[in-house]
Amino acid sequence: MAEKLLNYIEGKWQEPSGADCLEVHNPATGELLAITPFSTATDVDQAAHAALRAFQSWRRTPAGERVQYLFKLKSILEDNFEDLAHLITIENGKVLDDARGELRRAIENVETACGIPTLMMGEFSEDIARGIDEFMIRQPVGVVASICPFNFPGMIPFWFMPYALATGNTVLIKPSERTPMTMTKIFHLMEKIGLPPGVVNLVNGGAETVDAILDHPVIQAITFVGSTTVARHVYSRAAANGKRVQAQGGAKNPILMLSDADVESTIKIVMDSVYGNAGQRCLAASNIVMVGEAGKKFTPLLVEAARARLVGNGLDPNTQMGPVISQQSKTRICGLIAAGVEEGAVLLLDGREARIPGCEGGFFLRPTILNHVRPENILARTEVFGPVMSILEVNTLEDAIRFVNAGIYGNMTSVFTSSGAVARQVRYEVQAGNIGINIGVAAPMAYFPFSGWKESFFGVLHGQGKHAVEFFTQTKVVVERWFTDWSRQF
């Protein structure tokens, strides 16, 4: 019988009070893995007040002591690295190397947050007027919550949690109901590092749970990663309740390809960018924009490379692409492919009828490529979140940049070229928060923010690095004067 997952509140595992639940299936086999119970507003209230009770003591814990728990967390994540990566692959479907890469990025954020005694330093100005000093300090905001997506169950929570803890906040995590097992495992490991009860809390659930988090008066800050539709809802509802919010939304992530790009490396990088994690990444490439004669040179090679890509269970070391997350997701992606064909796109490679021996119950698509997609077509505008490449052709670099900037998303744009002038023009003019130059997935390191523009992000401060430190702290300015006769002191 599948395990029914529990919440973790104030240092104890407890069953959520909601009646609804969701089955968690292995996307590669269809096997039932676990059951995610849906927490109610009552469960959220318990977790929020547990975090509030822990906050007063935790914020008074010196930063140098708080990061000692993070050093222990890094060590325990390293010790359990392979087990966690294996679990990510089982519940998400991505290949094992992708799961390892995800977990490595999570650990990098823990490492970066360990520098918090320096990162959250304030500022001081002496004698702003005669005998008056002014300084700014950073203090934690209080109880914070993270609402996390299915596609990176091990990494995304660590864009936020280490910085929140290091700066003195207490935390509530809601993992995706579709991939909740990884964070459950991590919380079991975190029990071993000895954090005070209530400092970290885990609440499982769905939409009702999310709305309870957004509405709860104790929770002061919200982080979210997911679709633009939900990101807009999270941002507007939480902001209306007076909370600070960072909400990462959807993306299209166009790749601009010029004919002078290096052939071998470009093909390999673009394949990994489009089809890594079966296209279920917020930095997955989707629109491939061929500039000038690039299409004649690269399109046949892309088709050949995509056709050769090995699809299967992510635990198989030979597999290069795993399944999508669910049958519902597969059905949606197939519908978008069909709509693209109806609008006139030419199907060069059709992955909809994937049959994987030994994985008949899985949710598989093979790499798909459509050519002659037009800017107004649904495939050029909609986040597919699947292994689908749309090829568009434009005459000039300026046409390509206009196409990118006309889109509603602004998460990432990459360019492949041998020209430094072209690369600089793209970097300077493209309206996107992450830019790749001969890089297919321009994922920032932990000490840089994960930027996003336009409808790819709602808020001001992003996840990771100094942005995370600023988001989880509020500044306090003190103007100070002492009426002391110094001559009497010596």
C-alpha angles and dihedrals in degrees: 000000000000118000117254106222123231137215121245111221128166093346096310135100113233139169117255116243098227122110096214126081142168129227116235113215132188101250092214098052107014090237115155107245107171145334121248112211117210115238120220131221087267091060091048090050091053092050094045094051091045088055091046092053090051094045100075093056096038095052089053091054107103114253091240089058094044092057091054086074089053091052087054090047092053090050094050092047090052091048091052097035099121095042091052093046089050091052092049090054093048096052099032103033099226119137116271095249090055089050090051091050091050092051092047089056089050091054091047089060091052089051092049093049089054086074091065096119085068100030095058097044116136132220133256134199120186122211100006080166127003107302094354124113128190128199141168126219132185121231130180119263095225128239113017133184135205123204106199135200132234099240098070105024093164102039111038096061087056093057083074117012101068092050093045092052095043092052092052104262127131118232144222117191124196109188122200111281087226096057107023100135098082095058091044088056092046092051090052087054092046090058086070095060093064104237112174113263113273097022091104124025134179123209122181123205151096138258095323090053091050093052091049089054092048092050101041111115095211095058110086104181136030132199122191140175121188143082123346092244092057093037090058090049092048093047097046097043096044093044090050086057091054098256128137110242141193111187121179113204139184131310147193100199102198120209117213112209123194125193092243093063118119105265105212099043094040094054092049094046094046091050091054092045096051101036104029110119086006089288092299097130131107086229097043113131114240111160115053107198112201111205118208112319095353093102094061090051103041109027097075090046092050091051091049093049094045092049090053095051111118113233123195148092109346091225090067106093091217094057116108098181132025133198130290117259102262147355089256090057092048091051092050093050092048089052091054091050090052091048090052091054091048089055092055106268115145114237107223096168125017117200100171098103097055116163115185115191110236092014101072092139094053130105100243135166124172122225111291128199128190121187132201093032110168125220092247094051122109092242091056093051107033127077102240097186091200141087096289125128119199116197120205126181126214132172103229142019089248089057090051093050091048089052092051094047093048091062123096094231129074110177103117142346124185131193128200114204144121092227119099090196091056091047092051092048091053092046091049101042108030116100101224134110098226121043126192122200106196084337119114099197109034095193110167120233116250094265092058124066120254094240126202132172138201114359092349090077138028115196139035109261120053134210124279133028124016092344089061091049091052092045094053095045134060122211124239120193119205123195108196138190130167123202095213125140100226092194089070094054098067 
